[in-house]
Each structure stands twice: as structure tokens, then as C-alpha cells.
Amino acid sequence: MLDGQIIAIAQSTQKMFDQGSQTVIVHMHPGQRVWVQSLDYSNQFVYGEVYSAFSGFLLQRD
């Protein structure tokens, strides 16, 4: 999500212990926010305990 707008979607099966990764490059301005959100309302969690990660990096300053 970028300021409340969906910018990428990842899907999974209904099986436990699925895995995956995704890379998204986004042009942002100061003050904007980016986050990961589960949109599966029948199963409202991202199972992963210590194995889930989210990282952000500045690639280039305007």
C-alpha cells in the first residue's frame, strides 16, 4: 500500500507454510507512507512469526 492505494498484490494457496517474495520499486515524495497489509478477510493474518520481513531502501534521491 502507498498512502492507502494498492500498488502490488501477492496471492497464496490455502495450504500452510507457503512462501514467496515480491519486489516493488515506487517513486515516493517526502511524507508519503508505504506498508504491507493483508486483504484476505477470511484469513486475516500473515503467518510467519519470525520469518516475515518487510524492507525499504532509498535507491535515488530526486
N, C-alpha and C positions, 0 to 999 in steps of 0.2 A: 504494500500500500504506500502511496505517496500522497500525503495530505488528504487522505480519505478516498483516493481513487485507486482502483485495482490496476496494477502495472504488470503483473505476472500471475499465472495460475499453475500450481503443481497438483497432480492427482495421484491417488494411491489406490491400491486394491483394498478389499475388506480384510485381508489377511494381516495378522500381526507381524511385526518385525520387518516390514517393508523398508526400503531405503531409497534414497535418491539425492540429487543435488541440483542446484539451479544457479546460474549466474545472470544477473541483470545489471546493465550499465544505464544509469539515469543521469541526465543533466539536472542539477539542483541549484537553487538560489539560497542565499543565507536566510535562515528562519524556517525553511521547509523541513518537514519531518518524514521519515520513512520507517516502516515497521512490517513485521510478519504477523499475519492474522489468520486463524482458522475460520473458514467459511462453511464448514460441514456441520450444520446444526444438529444432525442426528448423532454425531460423534464428536463433541466439542472439545477436543484436545489434540495436541501433537505429542504422541507418545515418544519418549526418547530419553527421559530423565537426564543423565549427564551426557548423552550422546547427541543432543540437539544443539545447533550453533547458528548464529547469525552474525555476519561481519560486514563492516562498511569501510571503504577506503576512498580517499581523495586521489583521483587519478591526475587531474589537471585543474589548476586554478584559472578562472576567467581573467 
